[in-house]
């Protein structure tokens, strides 16, 4: 059985950022991002490779971390357009 590390949603790591272009699986029903322990990808903002479990609190001001989940305001606007 593979080891799993489950982090609270408040902990921001590269694999949970929409600018991280690495191998991951997003489970929208459970609201989880699944990434391998050794998963690496590219930060599209900084144009550098980073580990998926990179804690962005150690990043510089050049980090433009953005959550994968849509903004509630944009979701509300989309639902209003369907009326």
mmCIF file of the N, C-alpha and C atoms, coordinates in Angstrom:
data_MODEL
# 
_entry.id   MODEL 
# 
loop_
_atom_site.group_PDB 
_atom_site.id 
_atom_site.type_symbol 
_atom_site.label_atom_id 
_atom_site.label_alt_id 
_atom_site.label_comp_id 
_atom_site.label_asym_id 
_atom_site.label_entity_id 
_atom_site.label_seq_id 
_atom_site.pdbx_PDB_ins_code 
_atom_site.Cartn_x 
_atom_site.Cartn_y 
_atom_site.Cartn_z 
_atom_site.occupancy 
_atom_site.B_iso_or_equiv 
_atom_site.pdbx_formal_charge 
_atom_site.auth_seq_id 
_atom_site.auth_comp_id 
_atom_site.auth_asym_id 
_atom_site.auth_atom_id 
_atom_site.pdbx_PDB_model_num 
ATOM 1   N N  . UNK A 1 1  ? 0.836   -1.183 0.000   1.00 0.00 ? 1  UNK A N  1 
ATOM 2   C CA . UNK A 1 1  ? 0.000   0.000  0.000   1.00 0.00 ? 1  UNK A CA 1 
ATOM 3   C C  . UNK A 1 1  ? 0.882   1.248  0.000   1.00 0.00 ? 1  UNK A C  1 
ATOM 4   N N  . UNK A 1 2  ? 0.562   2.202  -0.864  1.00 0.00 ? 2  UNK A N  1 
ATOM 5   C CA . UNK A 1 2  ? 1.328   3.440  -0.939  1.00 0.00 ? 2  UNK A CA 1 
ATOM 6   C C  . UNK A 1 2  ? 1.004   4.335  0.239   1.00 0.00 ? 2  UNK A C  1 
ATOM 7   N N  . UNK A 1 3  ? 2.028   5.055  0.708   1.00 0.00 ? 3  UNK A N  1 
ATOM 8   C CA . UNK A 1 3  ? 1.807   6.033  1.775   1.00 0.00 ? 3  UNK A CA 1 
ATOM 9   C C  . UNK A 1 3  ? 1.038   7.207  1.208   1.00 0.00 ? 3  UNK A C  1 
ATOM 10  N N  . UNK A 1 4  ? 0.209   7.794  2.045   1.00 0.00 ? 4  UNK A N  1 
ATOM 11  C CA . UNK A 1 4  ? -0.544  8.971  1.622   1.00 0.00 ? 4  UNK A CA 1 
ATOM 12  C C  . UNK A 1 4  ? -0.381  10.057 2.669   1.00 0.00 ? 4  UNK A C  1 
ATOM 13  N N  . UNK A 1 5  ? -0.249  11.270 2.216   1.00 0.00 ? 5  UNK A N  1 
ATOM 14  C CA . UNK A 1 5  ? -0.171  12.426 3.087   1.00 0.00 ? 5  UNK A CA 1 
ATOM 15  C C  . UNK A 1 5  ? -1.358  13.308 2.740   1.00 0.00 ? 5  UNK A C  1 
ATOM 16  N N  . UNK A 1 6  ? -2.225  13.540 3.702   1.00 0.00 ? 6  UNK A N  1 
ATOM 17  C CA . UNK A 1 6  ? -3.403  14.375 3.459   1.00 0.00 ? 6  UNK A CA 1 
ATOM 18  C C  . UNK A 1 6  ? -3.197  15.688 4.203   1.00 0.00 ? 6  UNK A C  1 
ATOM 19  N N  . UNK A 1 7  ? -3.215  16.761 3.450   1.00 0.00 ? 7  UNK A N  1 
ATOM 20  C CA . UNK A 1 7  ? -2.997  18.089 4.025   1.00 0.00 ? 7  UNK A CA 1 
ATOM 21  C C  . UNK A 1 7  ? -4.305  18.867 4.074   1.00 0.00 ? 7  UNK A C  1 
ATOM 22  N N  . UNK A 1 8  ? -4.503  19.686 5.071   1.00 0.00 ? 8  UNK A N  1 
ATOM 23  C CA . UNK A 1 8  ? -5.703  20.540 5.091   1.00 0.00 ? 8  UNK A CA 1 
ATOM 24  C C  . UNK A 1 8  ? -5.692  21.496 3.900   1.00 0.00 ? 8  UNK A C  1 
ATOM 25  N N  . UNK A 1 9  ? -6.867  21.899 3.465   1.00 0.00 ? 9  UNK A N  1 
ATOM 26  C CA . UNK A 1 9  ? -6.977  22.793 2.303   1.00 0.00 ? 9  UNK A CA 1 
ATOM 27  C C  . UNK A 1 9  ? -6.267  24.127 2.531   1.00 0.00 ? 9  UNK A C  1 
ATOM 28  N N  . UNK A 1 10 ? -6.094  24.516 3.771   1.00 0.00 ? 10 UNK A N  1 
ATOM 29  C CA . UNK A 1 10 ? -5.435  25.794 4.074   1.00 0.00 ? 10 UNK A CA 1 
ATOM 30  C C  . UNK A 1 10 ? -3.945  25.767 3.768   1.00 0.00 ? 10 UNK A C  1 
ATOM 31  N N  . UNK A 1 11 ? -3.347  24.580 3.694   1.00 0.00 ? 11 UNK A N  1 
ATOM 32  C CA . UNK A 1 11 ? -1.920  24.456 3.388   1.00 0.00 ? 11 UNK A CA 1 
ATOM 33  C C  . UNK A 1 11 ? -1.763  24.556 1.875   1.00 0.00 ? 11 UNK A C  1 
ATOM 34  N N  . UNK A 1 12 ? -1.024  25.540 1.431   1.00 0.00 ? 12 UNK A N  1 
ATOM 35  C CA . UNK A 1 12 ? -0.865  25.783 0.002   1.00 0.00 ? 12 UNK A CA 1 
ATOM 36  C C  . UNK A 1 12 ? 0.439   25.183 -0.483  1.00 0.00 ? 12 UNK A C  1 
ATOM 37  N N  . UNK A 1 13 ? 0.321   24.201 -1.384  1.00 0.00 ? 13 UNK A N  1 
ATOM 38  C CA . UNK A 1 13 ? 1.493   23.566 -1.987  1.00 0.00 ? 13 UNK A CA 1 
ATOM 39  C C  . UNK A 1 13 ? 1.366   23.709 -3.497  1.00 0.00 ? 13 UNK A C  1 
ATOM 40  N N  . UNK A 1 14 ? 2.480   23.585 -4.193  1.00 0.00 ? 14 UNK A N  1 
ATOM 41  C CA . UNK A 1 14 ? 2.494   23.813 -5.639  1.00 0.00 ? 14 UNK A CA 1 
ATOM 42  C C  . UNK A 1 14 ? 1.462   22.967 -6.399  1.00 0.00 ? 14 UNK A C  1 
ATOM 43  N N  . UNK A 1 15 ? 1.275   21.721 -5.996  1.00 0.00 ? 15 UNK A N  1 
ATOM 44  C CA . UNK A 1 15 ? 0.362   20.838 -6.719  1.00 0.00 ? 15 UNK A CA 1 
ATOM 45  C C  . UNK A 1 15 ? -1.087  21.284 -6.623  1.00 0.00 ? 15 UNK A C  1 
ATOM 46  N N  . UNK A 1 16 ? -1.418  22.144 -5.667  1.00 0.00 ? 16 UNK A N  1 
ATOM 47  C CA . UNK A 1 16 ? -2.794  22.617 -5.534  1.00 0.00 ? 16 UNK A CA 1 
ATOM 48  C C  . UNK A 1 16 ? -3.007  23.973 -6.191  1.00 0.00 ? 16 UNK A C  1 
ATOM 49  N N  . UNK A 1 17 ? -2.014  24.462 -6.895  1.00 0.00 ? 17 UNK A N  1 
ATOM 50  C CA . UNK A 1 17 ? -2.101  25.760 -7.571  1.00 0.00 ? 17 UNK A CA 1 
ATOM 51  C C  . UNK A 1 17 ? -2.419  25.557 -9.049  1.00 0.00 ? 17 UNK A C  1 
ATOM 52  N N  . UNK A 1 18 ? -3.273  26.379 -9.591  1.00 0.00 ? 18 UNK A N  1 
ATOM 53  C CA . UNK A 1 18 ? -3.646  26.225 -10.998 1.00 0.00 ? 18 UNK A CA 1 
ATOM 54  C C  . UNK A 1 18 ? -2.498  26.582 -11.943 1.00 0.00 ? 18 UNK A C  1 
ATOM 55  N N  . UNK A 1 19 ? -1.444  27.217 -11.444 1.00 0.00 ? 19 UNK A N  1 
ATOM 56  C CA . UNK A 1 19 ? -0.278  27.546 -12.271 1.00 0.00 ? 19 UNK A CA 1 
ATOM 57  C C  . UNK A 1 19 ? 0.776   26.450 -12.246 1.00 0.00 ? 19 UNK A C  1 
ATOM 58  N N  . UNK A 1 20 ? 0.532   25.354 -11.512 1.00 0.00 ? 20 UNK A N  1 
ATOM 59  C CA . UNK A 1 20 ? 1.486   24.248 -11.442 1.00 0.00 ? 20 UNK A CA 1 
ATOM 60  C C  . UNK A 1 20 ? 1.144   23.244 -12.521 1.00 0.00 ? 20 UNK A C  1 
ATOM 61  N N  . UNK A 1 21 ? 2.077   22.990 -13.428 1.00 0.00 ? 21 UNK A N  1 
ATOM 62  C CA . UNK A 1 21 ? 1.824   22.144 -14.585 1.00 0.00 ? 21 UNK A CA 1 
ATOM 63  C C  . UNK A 1 21 ? 2.531   20.804 -14.436 1.00 0.00 ? 21 UNK A C  1 
ATOM 64  N N  . UNK A 1 22 ? 2.109   20.035 -13.439 1.00 0.00 ? 22 UNK A N  1 
ATOM 65  C CA . UNK A 1 22 ? 2.710   18.729 -13.208 1.00 0.00 ? 22 UNK A CA 1 
ATOM 66  C C  . UNK A 1 22 ? 1.635   17.659 -13.196 1.00 0.00 ? 22 UNK A C  1 
ATOM 67  N N  . UNK A 1 23 ? 2.053   16.415 -13.032 1.00 0.00 ? 23 UNK A N  1 
ATOM 68  C CA . UNK A 1 23 ? 1.103   15.313 -13.032 1.00 0.00 ? 23 UNK A CA 1 
ATOM 69  C C  . UNK A 1 23 ? 0.344   15.281 -11.702 1.00 0.00 ? 23 UNK A C  1 
ATOM 70  N N  . UNK A 1 24 ? -0.960  15.352 -11.796 1.00 0.00 ? 24 UNK A N  1 
ATOM 71  C CA . UNK A 1 24 ? -1.814  15.316 -10.618 1.00 0.00 ? 24 UNK A CA 1 
ATOM 72  C C  . UNK A 1 24 ? -3.204  14.852 -11.030 1.00 0.00 ? 24 UNK A C  1 
ATOM 73  N N  . UNK A 1 25 ? -3.976  14.451 -10.049 1.00 0.00 ? 25 UNK A N  1 
ATOM 74  C CA . UNK A 1 25 ? -5.367  14.095 -10.292 1.00 0.00 ? 25 UNK A CA 1 
ATOM 75  C C  . UNK A 1 25 ? -6.205  14.952 -9.340  1.00 0.00 ? 25 UNK A C  1 
ATOM 76  N N  . UNK A 1 26 ? -7.221  15.595 -9.862  1.00 0.00 ? 26 UNK A N  1 
ATOM 77  C CA . UNK A 1 26 ? -8.080  16.432 -9.043  1.00 0.00 ? 26 UNK A CA 1 
ATOM 78  C C  . UNK A 1 26 ? -9.412  15.719 -8.873  1.00 0.00 ? 26 UNK A C  1 
ATOM 79  N N  . UNK A 1 27 ? -9.755  15.396 -7.630  1.00 0.00 ? 27 UNK A N  1 
ATOM 80  C CA . UNK A 1 27 ? -11.024 14.764 -7.318  1.00 0.00 ? 27 UNK A CA 1 
ATOM 81  C C  . UNK A 1 27 ? -11.973 15.874 -6.890  1.00 0.00 ? 27 UNK A C  1 
ATOM 82  N N  . UNK A 1 28 ? -12.835 16.316 -7.809  1.00 0.00 ? 28 UNK A N  1 
ATOM 83  C CA . UNK A 1 28 ? -13.714 17.452 -7.524  1.00 0.00 ? 28 UNK A CA 1 
ATOM 84  C C  . UNK A 1 28 ? -14.801 17.104 -6.520  1.00 0.00 ? 28 UNK A C  1 
ATOM 85  N N  . UNK A 1 29 ? -15.203 15.835 -6.486  1.00 0.00 ? 29 UNK A N  1 
ATOM 86  C CA . UNK A 1 29 ? -16.246 15.442 -5.532  1.00 0.00 ? 29 UNK A CA 1 
ATOM 87  C C  . UNK A 1 29 ? -15.746 15.539 -4.090  1.00 0.00 ? 29 UNK A C  1 
ATOM 88  N N  . UNK A 1 30 ? -14.546 15.027 -3.851  1.00 0.00 ? 30 UNK A N  1 
ATOM 89  C CA . UNK A 1 30 ? -13.969 15.066 -2.508  1.00 0.00 ? 30 UNK A CA 1 
ATOM 90  C C  . UNK A 1 30 ? -13.151 16.333 -2.267  1.00 0.00 ? 30 UNK A C  1 
ATOM 91  N N  . UNK A 1 31 ? -12.958 17.114 -3.316  1.00 0.00 ? 31 UNK A N  1 
ATOM 92  C CA . UNK A 1 31 ? -12.166 18.349 -3.256  1.00 0.00 ? 31 UNK A CA 1 
ATOM 93  C C  . UNK A 1 31 ? -10.750 18.068 -2.784  1.00 0.00 ? 31 UNK A C  1 
ATOM 94  N N  . UNK A 1 32 ? -10.119 17.096 -3.469  1.00 0.00 ? 32 UNK A N  1 
ATOM 95  C CA . UNK A 1 32 ? -8.755  16.705 -3.152  1.00 0.00 ? 32 UNK A CA 1 
ATOM 96  C C  . UNK A 1 32 ? -7.887  16.768 -4.399  1.00 0.00 ? 32 UNK A C  1 
ATOM 97  N N  . UNK A 1 33 ? -6.627  17.085 -4.199  1.00 0.00 ? 33 UNK A N  1 
ATOM 98  C CA . UNK A 1 33 ? -5.629  17.004 -5.263  1.00 0.00 ? 33 UNK A CA 1 
ATOM 99  C C  . UNK A 1 33 ? -4.705  15.862 -4.890  1.00 0.00 ? 33 UNK A C  1 
ATOM 100 N N  . UNK A 1 34 ? -4.538  14.912 -5.791  1.00 0.00 ? 34 UNK A N  1 
ATOM 101 C CA . UNK A 1 34 ? -3.702  13.748 -5.540  1.00 0.00 ? 34 UNK A CA 1 
ATOM 102 C C  . UNK A 1 34 ? -2.450  13.879 -6.404  1.00 0.00 ? 34 UNK A C  1 
ATOM 103 N N  . UNK A 1 35 ? -1.305  13.801 -5.754  1.00 0.00 ? 35 UNK A N  1 
ATOM 104 C CA . UNK A 1 35 ? -0.028  13.939 -6.445  1.00 0.00 ? 35 UNK A CA 1 
ATOM 105 C C  . UNK A 1 35 ? 0.949   12.944 -5.836  1.00 0.00 ? 35 UNK A C  1 
ATOM 106 N N  . UNK A 1 36 ? 1.842   12.409 -6.654  1.00 0.00 ? 36 UNK A N  1 
ATOM 107 C CA . UNK A 1 36 ? 2.856   11.487 -6.155  1.00 0.00 ? 36 UNK A CA 1 
ATOM 108 C C  . UNK A 1 36 ? 3.825   12.208 -5.235  1.00 0.00 ? 36 UNK A C  1 
ATOM 109 N N  . UNK A 1 37 ? 4.369   11.437 -4.284  1.00 0.00 ? 37 UNK A N  1 
ATOM 110 C CA . UNK A 1 37 ? 5.303   12.015 -3.318  1.00 0.00 ? 37 UNK A CA 1 
ATOM 111 C C  . UNK A 1 37 ? 6.498   12.674 -4.007  1.00 0.00 ? 37 UNK A C  1 
ATOM 112 N N  . UNK A 1 38 ? 6.925   12.093 -5.131  1.00 0.00 ? 38 UNK A N  1 
ATOM 113 C CA . UNK A 1 38 ? 8.079   12.630 -5.856  1.00 0.00 ? 38 UNK A CA 1 
ATOM 114 C C  . UNK A 1 38 ? 7.658   13.397 -7.107  1.00 0.00 ? 38 UNK A C  1 
ATOM 115 N N  . UNK A 1 39 ? 6.384   13.773 -7.192  1.00 0.00 ? 39 UNK A N  1 
ATOM 116 C CA . UNK A 1 39 ? 5.878   14.476 -8.371  1.00 0.00 ? 39 UNK A CA 1 
ATOM 117 C C  . UNK A 1 39 ? 6.516   15.838 -8.556  1.00 0.00 ? 39 UNK A C  1 
ATOM 118 N N  . UNK A 1 40 ? 6.902   16.114 -9.784  1.00 0.00 ? 40 UNK A N  1 
ATOM 119 C CA . UNK A 1 40 ? 7.477   17.415 -10.107 1.00 0.00 ? 40 UNK A CA 1 
ATOM 120 C C  . UNK A 1 40 ? 6.736   18.008 -11.289 1.00 0.00 ? 40 UNK A C  1 
ATOM 121 N N  . UNK A 1 41 ? 6.725   19.301 -11.370 1.00 0.00 ? 41 UNK A N  1 
ATOM 122 C CA . UNK A 1 41 ? 6.098   19.985 -12.481 1.00 0.00 ? 41 UNK A CA 1 
ATOM 123 C C  . UNK A 1 41 ? 6.718   21.352 -12.648 1.00 0.00 ? 41 UNK A C  1 
ATOM 124 N N  . UNK A 1 42 ? 6.165   22.121 -13.560 1.00 0.00 ? 42 UNK A N  1 
ATOM 125 C CA . UNK A 1 42 ? 6.686   23.461 -13.819 1.00 0.00 ? 42 UNK A CA 1 
ATOM 126 C C  . UNK A 1 42 ? 5.740   24.501 -13.258 1.00 0.00 ? 42 UNK A C  1 
ATOM 127 N N  . UNK A 1 43 ? 6.283   25.490 -12.574 1.00 0.00 ? 43 UNK A N  1 
ATOM 128 C CA . UNK A 1 43 ? 5.506   26.647 -12.161 1.00 0.00 ? 43 UNK A CA 1 
ATOM 129 C C  . UNK A 1 43 ? 5.411   27.559 -13.386 1.00 0.00 ? 43 UNK A C  1 
ATOM 130 N N  . UNK A 1 44 ? 4.212   27.733 -13.897 1.00 0.00 ? 44 UNK A N  1 
ATOM 131 C CA . UNK A 1 44 ? 4.051   28.518 -15.123 1.00 0.00 ? 44 UNK A CA 1 
ATOM 132 C C  . UNK A 1 44 ? 4.300   30.002 -14.894 1.00 0.00 ? 44 UNK A C  1 
ATOM 133 N N  . UNK A 1 45 ? 4.197   30.471 -13.666 1.00 0.00 ? 45 UNK A N  1 
ATOM 134 C CA . UNK A 1 45 ? 4.454   31.878 -13.364 1.00 0.00 ? 45 UNK A CA 1 
ATOM 135 C C  . UNK A 1 45 ? 5.951   32.148 -13.302 1.00 0.00 ? 45 UNK A C  1 
ATOM 136 N N  . UNK A 1 46 ? 6.678   31.270 -12.592 1.00 0.00 ? 46 UNK A N  1 
ATOM 137 C CA . UNK A 1 46 ? 8.107   31.492 -12.392 1.00 0.00 ? 46 UNK A CA 1 
ATOM 138 C C  . UNK A 1 46 ? 8.978   30.767 -13.415 1.00 0.00 ? 46 UNK A C  1 
ATOM 139 N N  . UNK A 1 47 ? 8.356   29.942 -14.291 1.00 0.00 ? 47 UNK A N  1 
ATOM 140 C CA . UNK A 1 47 ? 9.090   29.164 -15.302 1.00 0.00 ? 47 UNK A CA 1 
ATOM 141 C C  . UNK A 1 47 ? 10.225  28.358 -14.689 1.00 0.00 ? 47 UNK A C  1 
ATOM 142 N N  . UNK A 1 48 ? 9.898   27.622 -13.615 1.00 0.00 ? 48 UNK A N  1 
ATOM 143 C CA . UNK A 1 48 ? 10.897  26.758 -12.990 1.00 0.00 ? 48 UNK A CA 1 
ATOM 144 C C  . UNK A 1 48 ? 10.222  25.479 -12.524 1.00 0.00 ? 48 UNK A C  1 
ATOM 145 N N  . UNK A 1 49 ? 10.998  24.411 -12.425 1.00 0.00 ? 49 UNK A N  1 
ATOM 146 C CA . UNK A 1 49 ? 10.473  23.145 -11.947 1.00 0.00 ? 49 UNK A CA 1 
ATOM 147 C C  . UNK A 1 49 ? 10.396  23.177 -10.429 1.00 0.00 ? 49 UNK A C  1 
ATOM 148 N N  . UNK A 1 50 ? 9.339   22.561 -9.896  1.00 0.00 ? 50 UNK A N  1 
ATOM 149 C CA . UNK A 1 50 ? 9.199   22.478 -8.453  1.00 0.00 ? 50 UNK A CA 1 
ATOM 150 C C  . UNK A 1 50 ? 8.523   21.170 -8.086  1.00 0.00 ? 50 UNK A C  1 
ATOM 151 N N  . UNK A 1 51 ? 8.763   20.745 -6.875  1.00 0.00 ? 51 UNK A N  1 
ATOM 152 C CA . UNK A 1 51 ? 8.136   19.552 -6.343  1.00 0.00 ? 51 UNK A CA 1 
ATOM 153 C C  . UNK A 1 51 ? 6.667   19.861 -6.072  1.00 0.00 ? 51 UNK A C  1 
ATOM 154 N N  . UNK A 1 52 ? 5.786   18.896 -6.294  1.00 0.00 ? 52 UNK A N  1 
ATOM 155 C CA . UNK A 1 52 ? 4.366   19.115 -6.056  1.00 0.00 ? 52 UNK A CA 1 
ATOM 156 C C  . UNK A 1 52 ? 4.036   19.455 -4.627  1.00 0.00 ? 52 UNK A C  1 
ATOM 157 N N  . UNK A 1 53 ? 4.843   18.979 -3.685  1.00 0.00 ? 53 UNK A N  1 
ATOM 158 C CA . UNK A 1 53 ? 4.615   19.264 -2.276  1.00 0.00 ? 53 UNK A CA 1 
ATOM 159 C C  . UNK A 1 53 ? 5.449   20.446 -1.790  1.00 0.00 ? 53 UNK A C  1 
ATOM 160 N N  . UNK A 1 54 ? 5.817   21.334 -2.691  1.00 0.00 ? 54 UNK A N  1 
ATOM 161 C CA . UNK A 1 54 ? 6.575   22.527 -2.337  1.00 0.00 ? 54 UNK A CA 1 
ATOM 162 C C  . UNK A 1 54 ? 5.671   23.491 -1.560  1.00 0.00 ? 54 UNK A C  1 
ATOM 163 N N  . UNK A 1 55 ? 6.062   23.809 -0.339  1.00 0.00 ? 55 UNK A N  1 
ATOM 164 C CA . UNK A 1 55 ? 5.306   24.742 0.499   1.00 0.00 ? 55 UNK A CA 1 
ATOM 165 C C  . UNK A 1 55 ? 5.533   26.160 -0.012  1.00 0.00 ? 55 UNK A C  1 
ATOM 166 N N  . UNK A 1 56 ? 4.488   26.816 -0.486  1.00 0.00 ? 56 UNK A N  1 
ATOM 167 C CA . UNK A 1 56 ? 4.662   28.125 -1.112  1.00 0.00 ? 56 UNK A CA 1 
ATOM 168 C C  . UNK A 1 56 ? 4.960   29.238 -0.115  1.00 0.00 ? 56 UNK A C  1 
ATOM 169 N N  . UNK A 1 57 ? 4.887   28.939 1.169   1.00 0.00 ? 57 UNK A N  1 
ATOM 170 C CA . UNK A 1 57 ? 5.277   29.962 2.153   1.00 0.00 ? 57 UNK A CA 1 
ATOM 171 C C  . UNK A 1 57 ? 6.764   30.243 2.064   1.00 0.00 ? 57 UNK A C  1 
ATOM 172 N N  . UNK A 1 58 ? 7.531   29.328 1.438   1.00 0.00 ? 58 UNK A N  1 
ATOM 173 C CA . UNK A 1 58 ? 8.969   29.531 1.269   1.00 0.00 ? 58 UNK A CA 1 
ATOM 174 C C  . UNK A 1 58 ? 9.284   30.237 -0.045  1.00 0.00 ? 58 UNK A C  1 
ATOM 175 N N  . UNK A 1 59 ? 8.283   30.522 -0.834  1.00 0.00 ? 59 UNK A N  1 
ATOM 176 C CA . UNK A 1 59 ? 8.499   31.187 -2.123  1.00 0.00 ? 59 UNK A CA 1 
ATOM 177 C C  . UNK A 1 59 ? 8.635   32.696 -1.930  1.00 0.00 ? 59 UNK A C  1 
ATOM 178 N N  . UNK A 1 60 ? 9.155   33.336 -2.946  1.00 0.00 ? 60 UNK A N  1 
ATOM 179 C CA . UNK A 1 60 ? 9.340   34.785 -2.900  1.00 0.00 ? 60 UNK A CA 1 
ATOM 180 C C  . UNK A 1 60 ? 8.053   35.492 -3.335  1.00 0.00 ? 60 UNK A C  1 
ATOM 181 N N  . UNK A 1 61 ? 8.118   36.768 -3.423  1.00 0.00 ? 61 UNK A N  1 
ATOM 182 C CA . UNK A 1 61 ? 6.965   37.561 -3.848  1.00 0.00 ? 61 UNK A CA 1 
ATOM 183 C C  . UNK A 1 61 ? 6.572   37.272 -5.295  1.00 0.00 ? 61 UNK A C  1 
ATOM 184 N N  . UNK A 1 62 ? 7.449   36.601 -6.053  1.00 0.00 ? 62 UNK A N  1 
ATOM 185 C CA . UNK A 1 62 ? 7.142   36.300 -7.451  1.00 0.00 ? 62 UNK A CA 1 
ATOM 186 C C  . UNK A 1 62 ? 6.151   35.143 -7.597  1.00 0.00 ? 62 UNK A C  1 
ATOM 187 N N  . UNK A 1 63 ? 5.776   34.506 -6.489  1.00 0.00 ? 63 UNK A N  1 
ATOM 188 C CA . UNK A 1 63 ? 4.793   33.416 -6.522  1.00 0.00 ? 63 UNK A CA 1 
ATOM 189 C C  . UNK A 1 63 ? 3.399   34.032 -6.639  1.00 0.00 ? 63 UNK A C  1 
ATOM 190 N N  . UNK A 1 64 ? 2.651   33.598 -7.645  1.00 0.00 ? 64 UNK A N  1 
ATOM 191 C CA . UNK A 1 64 ? 1.279   34.092 -7.846  1.00 0.00 ? 64 UNK A CA 1 
ATOM 192 C C  . UNK A 1 64 ? 0.303   32.951 -7.594  1.00 0.00 ? 64 UNK A C  1 
ATOM 193 N N  . UNK A 1 65 ? 0.388   32.344 -6.421  1.00 0.00 ? 65 UNK A N  1 
ATOM 194 C CA . UNK A 1 65 ? -0.389  31.155 -6.087  1.00 0.00 ? 65 UNK A CA 1 
ATOM 195 C C  . UNK A 1 65 ? -1.878  31.394 -6.325  1.00 0.00 ? 65 UNK A C  1 
ATOM 196 N N  . UNK A 1 66 ? -2.502  30.436 -7.003  1.00 0.00 ? 66 UNK A N  1 
ATOM 197 C CA . UNK A 1 66 ? -3.940  30.538 -7.292  1.00 0.00 ? 66 UNK A CA 1 
ATOM 198 C C  . UNK A 1 66 ? -4.578  29.174 -7.085  1.00 0.00 ? 66 UNK A C  1 
ATOM 199 N N  . UNK A 1 67 ? -5.632  29.118 -6.297  1.00 0.00 ? 67 UNK A N  1 
ATOM 200 C CA . UNK A 1 67 ? -6.311  27.867 -5.973  1.00 0.00 ? 67 UNK A CA 1 
ATOM 201 C C  . UNK A 1 67 ? -7.016  27.305 -7.201  1.00 0.00 ? 67 UNK A C  1 
ATOM 202 N N  . UNK A 1 68 ? -7.063  25.985 -7.302  1.00 0.00 ? 68 UNK A N  1 
ATOM 203 C CA . UNK A 1 68 ? -7.726  25.313 -8.420  1.00 0.00 ? 68 UNK A CA 1 
ATOM 204 C C  . UNK A 1 68 ? -9.234  25.542 -8.441  1.00 0.00 ? 68 UNK A C  1 
ATOM 205 N N  . UNK A 1 69 ? -9.835  25.712 -7.269  1.00 0.00 ? 69 UNK A N  1 
ATOM 206 C CA . UNK A 1 69 ? -11.292 25.885 -7.196  1.00 0.00 ? 69 UNK A CA 1 
ATOM 207 C C  . UNK A 1 69 ? -11.688 27.228 -7.792  1.00 0.00 ? 69 UNK A C  1 
ATOM 208 N N  . UNK A 1 70 ? -12.807 27.279 -8.497  1.00 0.00 ? 70 UNK A N  1 
ATOM 209 C CA . UNK A 1 70 ? -13.244 28.563 -9.067  1.00 0.00 ? 70 UNK A CA 1 
ATOM 210 C C  . UNK A 1 70 ? -13.679 29.533 -7.977  1.00 0.00 ? 70 UNK A C  1 
ATOM 211 N N  . UNK A 1 71 ? -13.540 30.811 -8.269  1.00 0.00 ? 71 UNK A N  1 
ATOM 212 C CA . UNK A 1 71 ? -14.012 31.834 -7.338  1.00 0.00 ? 71 UNK A CA 1 
ATOM 213 C C  . UNK A 1 71 ? -15.524 31.733 -7.195  1.00 0.00 ? 71 UNK A C  1 
ATOM 214 N N  . UNK A 1 72 ? -16.030 31.967 -6.004  1.00 0.00 ? 72 UNK A N  1 
ATOM 215 C CA . UNK A 1 72 ? -17.479 31.898 -5.804  1.00 0.00 ? 72 UNK A CA 1 
ATOM 216 C C  . UNK A 1 72 ? -18.190 33.000 -6.591  1.00 0.00 ? 72 UNK A C  1 
ATOM 217 N N  . UNK A 1 73 ? -17.548 34.144 -6.772  1.00 0.00 ? 73 UNK A N  1 
ATOM 218 C CA . UNK A 1 73 ? -18.165 35.235 -7.532  1.00 0.00 ? 73 UNK A CA 1 
ATOM 219 C C  . UNK A 1 73 ? -18.360 34.834 -8.989  1.00 0.00 ? 73 UNK A C  1 
ATOM 220 N N  . UNK A 1 74 ? -17.363 34.169 -9.585  1.00 0.00 ? 74 UNK A N  1 
ATOM 221 C CA . UNK A 1 74 ? -17.494 33.779 -10.991 1.00 0.00 ? 74 UNK A CA 1 
ATOM 222 C C  . UNK A 1 74 ? -18.513 32.654 -11.145 1.00 0.00 ? 74 UNK A C  1 
ATOM 223 N N  . UNK A 1 75 ? -18.642 31.789 -10.140 1.00 0.00 ? 75 UNK A N  1 
ATOM 224 C CA . UNK A 1 75 ? -19.646 30.732 -10.186 1.00 0.00 ? 75 UNK A CA 1 
ATOM 225 C C  . UNK A 1 75 ? -21.037 31.339 -10.119 1.00 0.00 ? 75 UNK A C  1 
ATOM 226 N N  . UNK A 1 76 ? -21.215 32.355 -9.264  1.00 0.00 ? 76 UNK A N  1 
ATOM 227 C CA . UNK A 1 76 ? -22.504 33.032 -9.144  1.00 0.00 ? 76 UNK A CA 1 
ATOM 228 C C  . UNK A 1 76 ? -22.884 33.721 -10.446 1.00 0.00 ? 76 UNK A C  1 
ATOM 229 N N  . UNK A 1 77 ? -21.904 34.338 -11.119 1.00 0.00 ? 77 UNK A N  1 
ATOM 230 C CA . UNK A 1 77 ? -22.168 35.027 -12.373 1.00 0.00 ? 77 UNK A CA 1 
ATOM 231 C C  . UNK A 1 77 ? -22.586 34.041 -13.456 1.00 0.00 ? 77 UNK A C  1 
ATOM 232 N N  . UNK A 1 78 ? -21.917 32.884 -13.495 1.00 0.00 ? 78 UNK A N  1 
ATOM 233 C CA . UNK A 1 78 ? -22.256 31.874 -14.499 1.00 0.00 ? 78 UNK A CA 1 
ATOM 234 C C  . UNK A 1 78 ? -23.652 31.336 -14.281 1.00 0.00 ? 78 UNK A C  1 
ATOM 235 N N  . UNK A 1 79 ? -24.065 31.155 -13.024 1.00 0.00 ? 79 UNK A N  1 
ATOM 236 C CA . UNK A 1 79 ? -25.412 30.639 -12.769 1.00 0.00 ? 79 UNK A CA 1 
ATOM 237 C C  . UNK A 1 79 ? -26.462 31.680 -13.096 1.00 0.00 ? 79 UNK A C  1 
ATOM 238 N N  . UNK A 1 80 ? -26.141 32.978 -12.927 1.00 0.00 ? 80 UNK A N  1 
ATOM 239 C CA . UNK A 1 80 ? -27.084 34.040 -13.290 1.00 0.00 ? 80 UNK A CA 1 
ATOM 240 C C  . UNK A 1 80 ? -27.283 34.125 -14.808 1.00 0.00 ? 80 UNK A C  1 
ATOM 241 N N  . UNK A 1 81 ? -26.225 33.813 -15.580 1.00 0.00 ? 81 UNK A N  1 
ATOM 242 C CA . UNK A 1 81 ? -26.325 33.876 -17.040 1.00 0.00 ? 81 UNK A CA 1 
ATOM 243 C C  . UNK A 1 81 ? -27.237 32.807 -17.598 1.00 0.00 ? 81 UNK A C  1 
ATOM 244 N N  . UNK A 1 82 ? -27.449 31.731 -16.854 1.00 0.00 ? 82 UNK A N  1 
ATOM 245 C CA . UNK A 1 82 ? -28.278 30.638 -17.337 1.00 0.00 ? 82 UNK A CA 1 
ATOM 246 C C  . UNK A 1 82 ? -29.774 30.877 -17.150 1.00 0.00 ? 82 UNK A C  1 
ATOM 247 N N  . UNK A 1 83 ? -30.150 31.971 -16.543 1.00 0.00 ? 83 UNK A N  1 
ATOM 248 C CA . UNK A 1 83 ? -31.564 32.250 -16.290 1.00 0.00 ? 83 UNK A CA 1 
ATOM 249 C C  . UNK A 1 83 ? -32.287 32.747 -17.491 1.00 0.00 ? 83 UNK A C  1 
# 
